[in-house]
Structure formats: C-alpha cells, structure tokens
Amino acid sequence: MKKVIIIAMAMLLTGSASFSQNKIGNETEAQKKERMQWWTDARFGMFIHWGLYALPARHEWVKNRERITNEQYQKYFEEFNPVNYDPVKWAKMAKAAGMKYAVLTSKHHEGFCLFDSKYTDYKATNTKAKRDLVKEFVDAFRAEGLKVGFYYSLIDWHHPDFTIDRVHPQRVATSSEYAPLNVGKDMSKYRTYLQNQIKELLTNYGKIDILWLDFSYPGQDGKGRDDWGSIELLKMIRKLQPGIIIDNRMDLNDYSDGYDFETPEQVSPSELTKYKGKYWETCQTFSGSWGYYRDETTWKTQKQLLDLLITSTANGGNLLLNVGPTAKGEFDYRAIDALEKMGYWMGGNSESIYNCTYAPDEFAAPQNVNSRLTYNPRTKKLYLHLFDYPSESKITLPGYAGKVKYVQLLNDYSEIQFQQNDNNIILDLPRQKPPYEVTVVEFILK
C-alpha cells in the first residue's frame, strides 16, 4: 500500500497525474495526427455565413447591434425566400477557387436553423424556402469531392430559455438588472435543446468532417462550459462522429483534447507566426463582415487574400475564407470576383499550398525581399513566394549552396538558372514577371 501511495505522490510531483486529469478522451498524438491529416493537407477552405441577417444586409450581428427584439426580427423569417439558392453552383465555385472543404452556418446567433430540426419551428422548412437547406449543401459539396462541416452557434438570441447576458441584443447596463429579465428562463432546457440539435446534425447528414461551435465568453454575465455542458457535449460528438475535427470555442482550452485546432479570427498575416507548430486555422472575411452586408466597402485585394493563404501555409496553418450569400441565395458579385482570382492563382501555384507547411530551419527567405517560404515534406520541395517581384532579376539566397538540385517557376515549370557563390545561390529570374499576383519559385532539393 505504501508503494502505491509513493508512486501516486511521484506522479503528482512530476505532473503525470495532472496531465491525465486534463484529458477528456484517450486518443494518442499519433492518432490525432492521422485524423487531422486531410485537413492539414488541404490548407484552404470556405466558410459560409448565411441566415435571416442576409435580408437586412447590415452585418450578421444586426440583431445585437440594433437591439432588435424577436418580434421586430420576425419579419425577416416571414420574408426569407432564397429563390436562387443553388448549392451546386456554390460547390463548383469553391472547388474552382482551390478550396478543399466548406463549413456552413447551420444556425447562427440569431437562432434561425437552416436545417429541418424537430426541436424548433424556427427553421428554413417553415419559411417560404420550404426545404432543408443544409441537406442540399451537404449533397452538393460532397458531389464535388469537398469535405463538409457545420458551424453551430452555442448562442441563441431567439430561444425562450436562453438567458439574457452581456452579448444579448436585450443586454442591460449593470449586472443586477439581469436577474429580473431572466425570470422564467431555464438554461438547462436550452442546454438540452442545443445538445439535441447537434445530435441531429451529426446523425442525419452522414459523415461530417468538421464542427465549428461558436462561442464561449465566460465570466460575469457571460456563458461558458457549464452553460453548454461542454464536456458531455464533446464526448457525444466524438461518439457520433469519431473522425470529426472540432474548433476551440467550447471553453475547454485547459484540456489537451478539448479541441482540435485554434481559431485566430480576422487577424493580420503578421500575427499568424505565433501559431507555428500548432494545429490552427485562421477564419477571414473578404470584407468587414461575415454575413451579407450590402453597403460594406472594405473588401480585401487579391494580394491581401493571397498573403493570408500563403502566410497561413508558411506557418503550418489553414485559411477558412468566408462568403456571405445574399437573401436570394447567391454569392455577392464581389465575392465571385475574388474567388475567380484565387482560382486562377491556385491553378498555377497550388502545389505550394496543398500538403505544405513551414520550411526547415536551414532555409530562410531572402533578405530585403517581401517573400514567404512553404515546404512539402513528402516531395522535399521548397517554394519561394515573391510578393514584390524584384526590379533586378537576381535574388541571393544565403545558405542554399549544395542543397538545390534544380529551380523552376511553379506556374509553368520553366527553368530558373542559378549560380553558386560561396555558401549562397543566386537566382537569375526572368525580367518579365509571370502573369500571377504572387510569383512562386520551386526548388527541387538534393
């Protein structure tokens, strides 16, 4: 008995017992790597934020921003009629852009469900659409060979038992004012509702590859793991869909397996370097909002979008790029233009993105050149992305001497001649820039 006590004490001192307590399941790191492999290979996916907020077209948080009540918001439910919704077109555009997977908002914070849930009347089948829009999405994207995922809001501003809190449309100024507002509301009932709907999503639509749950805000007048029942919810999700990949917004970040990937949102490319070595995916919009926003004008340029994609890959992460369809069910013309441009670039340069990650430490990007390196560990090929094409045709790469067998432009496999100088190699680039926003040079290593 003494020996058992001594061993237990030793485990506590070394942290072994603590580590085991901070795991919910028993998956090994090798098993996780295998489960995540398709996702880390893909690098590029589509986010789709679509709901009733497409009708006001003033941001997906319009209900919150304008303090709209359920009664005032009801007109959007009554008028929701996406007559041009054709997810086959959506899927083809995603695939043509070079995306490998897509995540659709099955329910956003407004509480409206795009799927046919038996636990609510607040769903697409009860609108003029009269059909399960999620099922059509799943069928269309699977038919194009794309992986499918669901976004599901843990928050619900429509449900009668969801208590009013600091991010609710009917929020108040002081904490003491919440109790009277929430008389008669029962979060345990909402928790059951939430878990039942997630069970529906993971049972009724076949294999689901990704689940984006959003979001937790613990603390005073907020909500976190206890409100969602996150631990039991995670166990249920893993049981229903053992291969699924889950984001980190269930307030389980202190568990090593409480999530699969981190989710830096709307951050600059320079901020992505700190996630290197982790599983992560940055979610980004073409413009300043997730839902369709008719009058919003701060749309990113192609170069900015490519910077996000390339810098994500160069730091071992993914880019989930968002489209907010209109109330008619169509992609905004500006989004279509951006997707087509991404597709053109990926058509010539996708080998520097798919299956790639950050370069080995022995290789560095050239000095005084705005560039990024990606690397395919399977093919042992290195890729130099030139964001600013040099006015002089020569680029010096320190430390590359003796390591490079052959160099070519990736977009057409045309040779790039190079010379060795001490420990460096000097590339002799064509004087005319190739017809791509970002030029990619491929190194076939020895």
C-alpha positions in Angstrom: 0.0 0.0 0.0 2.9 2.4 0.8 4.4 1.7 -2.6 1.2 2.7 -4.3 1.0 5.9 -2.3 4.6 6.7 -3.1 4.0 6.2 -6.8 0.9 8.3 -6.8 2.8 11.1 -5.0 5.6 10.9 -7.5 3.1 11.2 -10.4 1.6 14.3 -8.8 5.1 15.8 -8.3 6.1 15.1 -12.0 2.7 16.4 -13.3 1.7 13.0 -14.8 -1.5 12.7 -12.8 -2.3 16.3 -13.5 -1.8 15.8 -17.3 -4.1 12.7 -17.3 -6.8 14.7 -15.5 -6.6 17.3 -18.2 -7.7 14.9 -20.9 -11.2 14.0 -21.7 -10.5 11.1 -24.1 -7.7 8.6 -24.7 -6.6 9.5 -28.2 -2.8 9.5 -28.7 -0.9 12.3 -30.5 -0.2 9.9 -33.4 -3.9 9.0 -33.7 -4.8 12.7 -33.8 -2.2 13.5 -36.4 -3.7 10.7 -38.6 -7.2 12.0 -38.1 -6.2 15.6 -38.9 -4.1 14.7 -41.9 -6.6 15.5 -44.7 -7.2 18.9 -43.1 -3.5 19.8 -42.7 -3.0 18.7 -46.4 -6.0 20.8 -47.6 -4.9 24.2 -46.2 -7.8 26.1 -47.8 -11.5 26.0 -47.1 -14.7 28.1 -47.5 -16.8 29.5 -44.6 -20.4 30.3 -45.5 -22.3 32.6 -43.2 -26.0 32.6 -44.2 -29.2 33.3 -42.3 -32.0 35.7 -41.8 -29.5 38.5 -41.4 -29.0 38.4 -45.2 -32.3 40.3 -45.5 -31.4 43.4 -43.5 -27.9 43.1 -45.1 -26.4 45.2 -42.3 -24.0 42.6 -40.7 -24.7 39.2 -39.2 -24.8 40.8 -35.7 -27.5 43.3 -36.8 -29.9 41.9 -34.2 -27.3 42.6 -31.5 -26.1 45.9 -32.8 -29.5 47.5 -33.2 -31.0 45.8 -30.1 -33.7 44.2 -32.2 -36.3 42.1 -30.4 -37.7 38.8 -31.5 -40.9 40.4 -32.5 -39.2 43.0 -34.6 -36.9 40.4 -36.2 -39.8 38.2 -37.1 -40.4 40.0 -40.5 -37.1 38.5 -41.8 -38.3 35.0 -41.0 -41.6 35.7 -42.8 -39.8 37.1 -45.9 -36.9 34.6 -46.2 -37.2 33.2 -49.7 -33.9 32.3 -51.3 -35.3 31.7 -54.8 -31.8 31.5 -56.4 -30.2 29.1 -53.8 -28.2 26.6 -55.8 -25.6 24.9 -53.6 -24.3 23.1 -56.7 -23.1 26.5 -58.0 -21.6 27.3 -54.6 -19.7 24.0 -54.5 -18.3 24.4 -58.0 -17.1 27.9 -57.2 -15.4 26.7 -54.0 -13.7 23.9 -55.9 -12.7 26.2 -58.7 -11.1 28.6 -56.2 -8.9 25.7 -54.9 -10.8 25.1 -51.7 -10.9 21.6 -50.3 -13.7 21.8 -47.7 -16.5 24.1 -46.6 -18.3 25.0 -43.4 -21.8 26.3 -43.4 -23.7 28.1 -40.6 -26.4 25.6 -39.7 -27.5 28.1 -37.0 -26.0 31.5 -36.1 -26.5 33.6 -33.0 -30.0 34.7 -34.2 -31.2 31.2 -33.6 -32.6 30.5 -37.1 -31.9 27.0 -38.4 -31.1 26.3 -42.0 -31.8 22.6 -41.3 -35.0 20.7 -40.6 -34.8 20.3 -36.8 -37.6 18.6 -34.9 -36.9 20.7 -31.8 -37.9 24.1 -33.2 -40.3 25.8 -35.6 -37.7 28.5 -36.3 -36.2 26.8 -39.3 -35.9 27.1 -43.1 -38.6 24.4 -43.8 -41.2 26.8 -42.2 -40.2 29.7 -44.3 -41.0 30.4 -48.0 -38.0 28.2 -48.8 -39.9 25.2 -47.6 -36.9 22.9 -47.6 -33.8 21.7 -45.7 -31.1 23.9 -47.0 -28.4 22.1 -45.1 -29.1 18.8 -46.7 -28.8 20.4 -50.2 -25.5 22.0 -49.2 -24.1 18.6 -47.9 -25.2 16.8 -51.1 -23.8 19.4 -53.4 -20.4 19.8 -51.8 -19.9 16.1 -51.3 -20.7 15.6 -55.0 -17.7 17.9 -55.9 -15.4 15.9 -53.7 -15.2 18.5 -50.9 -15.2 17.8 -47.2 -18.2 19.3 -45.4 -18.6 20.9 -42.0 -21.2 22.6 -39.9 -21.0 25.8 -37.9 -23.4 25.8 -35.0 -23.9 28.7 -32.6 -23.8 27.9 -29.0 -25.5 31.3 -28.6 -29.2 31.6 -29.4 -30.9 35.1 -29.2 -34.3 33.6 -30.2 -34.7 30.7 -27.8 -37.1 31.5 -24.9 -34.8 29.8 -22.3 -31.6 31.3 -23.4 -30.8 33.8 -20.6 -30.1 37.4 -21.5 -26.4 38.2 -20.9 -23.8 40.8 -21.8 -23.7 40.0 -25.6 -27.5 39.6 -26.0 -29.5 42.1 -28.0 -31.5 43.0 -24.9 -28.4 43.4 -22.7 -28.5 45.9 -19.9 -26.0 48.2 -18.2 -25.5 46.6 -14.8 -25.3 43.0 -13.6 -28.0 43.5 -11.0 -30.5 44.1 -13.8 -30.2 40.7 -15.4 -32.0 38.6 -12.7 -35.4 40.2 -13.2 -35.1 39.9 -17.0 -34.4 36.2 -16.8 -37.2 35.1 -14.5 -38.8 32.0 -16.1 -35.8 31.3 -18.4 -34.1 27.9 -17.8 -30.6 27.4 -19.3 -30.8 23.7 -18.5 -33.7 23.4 -21.0 -31.7 25.4 -23.6 -28.7 23.2 -22.9 -30.8 20.1 -23.8 -32.1 21.9 -26.9 -28.5 22.7 -28.0 -27.3 19.2 -27.5 -30.3 17.6 -29.2 -29.8 19.8 -32.3 -26.1 19.0 -32.5 -27.0 15.3 -32.3 -29.4 15.8 -35.2 -26.7 17.5 -37.3 -24.3 14.7 -36.6 -26.8 11.9 -37.2 -29.0 13.0 -40.1 -26.4 14.0 -42.7 -23.9 11.2 -43.0 -20.2 11.7 -42.3 -19.4 15.3 -41.1 -15.8 16.3 -41.3 -15.7 19.5 -39.2 -17.8 21.0 -36.4 -17.4 24.7 -35.6 -19.1 25.6 -32.3 -19.2 29.3 -31.5 -18.6 30.8 -29.0 -17.9 31.0 -25.2 -17.5 34.1 -23.1 -17.1 33.0 -19.5 -17.1 35.4 -16.6 -19.6 37.9 -15.2 -22.8 38.0 -17.2 -21.3 35.6 -19.8 -21.5 31.9 -20.7 -19.0 29.1 -20.8 -18.6 25.3 -20.5 -21.2 24.8 -17.7 -23.9 26.6 -19.7 -23.2 24.4 -22.8 -22.4 21.2 -20.9 -19.2 21.2 -23.0 -17.5 18.1 -21.6 -20.5 15.8 -22.1 -21.2 17.5 -25.4 -17.7 16.8 -26.6 -18.0 13.2 -25.6 -21.3 12.9 -27.5 -19.8 14.5 -30.6 -16.8 12.1 -30.6 -19.0 9.1 -30.1 -21.3 10.1 -33.0 -18.6 11.2 -35.4 -15.2 9.7 -34.3 -13.3 11.3 -37.2 -14.7 14.8 -36.8 -12.4 17.8 -36.3 -13.6 20.4 -33.7 -12.7 24.0 -33.1 -11.6 25.6 -29.7 -14.6 27.7 -28.7 -16.3 25.4 -26.2 -14.4 26.8 -23.2 -12.3 23.6 -22.9 -8.9 25.1 -23.7 -7.4 23.8 -20.4 -8.0 20.2 -21.7 -5.3 19.0 -24.1 -8.0 17.2 -26.2 -10.8 19.7 -25.5 -10.4 20.9 -29.1 -8.5 20.1 -32.2 -7.4 23.4 -33.6 -7.1 27.1 -32.6 -9.0 29.8 -34.5 -7.4 33.2 -34.9 -10.1 35.3 -36.3 -9.7 38.3 -38.6 -6.0 38.8 -37.6 -3.2 40.2 -39.8 -0.8 37.8 -41.5 2.0 39.0 -39.2 0.1 37.7 -36.2 -0.1 34.2 -37.6 3.6 33.4 -37.0 2.9 32.8 -33.3 0.8 29.7 -34.1 3.6 27.9 -35.8 3.9 24.3 -34.6 0.2 24.0 -33.6 -3.0 22.9 -35.3 -4.7 26.2 -36.3 -7.0 27.8 -38.9 -7.5 31.5 -39.4 -11.0 32.5 -40.3 -11.2 35.6 -42.5 -13.7 37.6 -44.5 -13.4 39.1 -47.9 -14.7 42.3 -46.3 -15.5 43.5 -42.8 -18.5 41.3 -42.0 -19.4 37.6 -42.2 -22.9 37.9 -43.3 -24.0 39.7 -46.4 -23.5 43.4 -45.9 -24.8 45.3 -49.0 -23.1 48.7 -48.2 -19.8 47.5 -46.8 -16.9 48.5 -48.9 -13.6 47.4 -47.2 -13.0 44.4 -49.4 -9.6 42.8 -49.4 -7.5 42.9 -52.5 -6.3 39.7 -54.2 -2.8 40.3 -52.8 -4.1 40.6 -49.3 -6.1 37.4 -49.7 -3.1 35.6 -51.1 -1.0 36.9 -48.2 -3.4 35.3 -45.8 -3.3 31.9 -47.6 0.4 31.8 -48.2 1.4 33.1 -44.8 -1.0 30.6 -43.2 0.6 27.7 -45.0 4.1 29.1 -44.3 3.3 28.8 -40.6 1.7 25.4 -40.7 -2.0 26.6 -40.6 -5.1 26.8 -42.7 -7.2 29.6 -44.2 -11.0 29.4 -43.9 -12.2 32.2 -46.2 -15.8 33.4 -45.8 -18.6 34.1 -48.2 -21.9 35.7 -47.1 -24.6 34.9 -49.6 -27.5 37.3 -50.3 -31.1 36.8 -49.3 -31.7 35.4 -52.8 -29.2 32.7 -52.1 -26.5 34.0 -54.4 -22.8 34.9 -53.8 -22.1 38.6 -53.9 -20.6 39.7 -57.2 -17.5 40.9 -55.3 -17.1 37.5 -53.7 -17.4 35.8 -57.0 -14.7 38.0 -58.5 -12.4 37.3 -55.6 -13.0 33.6 -55.8 -12.2 33.6 -59.5 -9.0 35.4 -59.0 -8.0 33.0 -56.2 -8.8 30.1 -58.5 -6.6 31.5 -61.3 -3.7 31.8 -58.9 -4.2 28.4 -57.4 -4.5 26.9 -60.9 -0.8 27.7 -61.5 0.6 27.5 -58.0 -1.5 25.2 -55.7 1.4 22.8 -55.3 3.0 25.4 -53.0 -0.1 25.2 -50.7 -1.5 21.7 -50.6 0.4 19.3 -48.4 2.7 22.1 -47.4 3.9 23.7 -44.2 6.7 25.8 -42.9 10.2 25.4 -44.3 13.0 23.6 -42.4 15.2 25.9 -40.3 18.1 25.6 -42.6 16.3 27.6 -45.3 15.5 31.2 -44.9 13.7 33.7 -47.1 16.0 36.2 -48.9 16.7 39.4 -47.2 15.2 42.7 -48.4 12.6 40.8 -50.4 8.9 40.6 -49.4 8.5 36.8 -49.6 7.4 33.6 -47.8 8.7 30.0 -47.9 6.5 26.9 -47.9 7.7 23.3 -47.9 6.3 19.9 -48.9 7.9 17.4 -46.6 6.7 14.5 -48.7 8.2 15.6 -52.0 11.1 17.6 -50.3 10.3 20.6 -52.5 10.7 24.2 -51.3 8.6 27.1 -52.5 9.6 30.8 -52.5 6.6 33.2 -52.9 7.6 36.6 -54.2 5.0 39.3 -53.2 7.1 42.0 -54.8 8.8 41.0 -58.0 12.4 42.3 -57.9 13.2 45.1 -60.3 16.6 43.4 -60.7 16.4 39.9 -62.0 18.8 38.4 -59.5 18.0 37.1 -55.9 20.6 35.9 -53.5 19.7 33.1 -51.1 22.2 32.7 -48.2 23.0 29.1 -47.1 21.4 27.3 -50.1 24.6 26.3 -51.8 24.9 22.5 -52.2 21.3 21.9 -51.3 19.5 22.7 -54.5 19.3 20.3 -57.5 17.0 22.3 -59.8 14.9 25.5 -59.8 11.9 26.4 -61.8 8.9 28.7 -61.9 6.0 26.8 -60.5 3.3 28.2 -62.7 4.8 26.8 -66.0 7.8 24.6 -64.8 10.2 26.8 -66.8 13.8 26.6 -65.7 15.3 29.3 -63.4 19.1 29.3 -63.8 21.2 29.8 -60.8 24.9 30.1 -59.8 26.6 29.2 -56.5 28.7 31.8 -54.7 30.4 30.6 -51.5 27.6 29.4 -49.3 24.9 31.2 -51.4 23.0 30.6 -54.6 21.9 33.4 -56.9 18.8 33.1 -58.9 18.5 34.6 -62.4 14.8 35.4 -62.7 13.1 36.3 -65.9 12.9 40.0 -66.5 9.2 39.9 -67.1 7.1 38.9 -64.2 4.8 35.9 -64.7 1.1 36.7 -65.0 0.3 36.0 -61.4 -0.1 38.4 -58.4 2.4 36.4 -56.4 5.2 34.6 -58.3 6.3 31.2 -56.9 9.7 29.7 -57.4 10.0 25.9 -56.9 13.3 24.4 -55.5 13.9 20.7 -56.1 16.3 19.8 -53.3 19.1 17.3 -53.3 
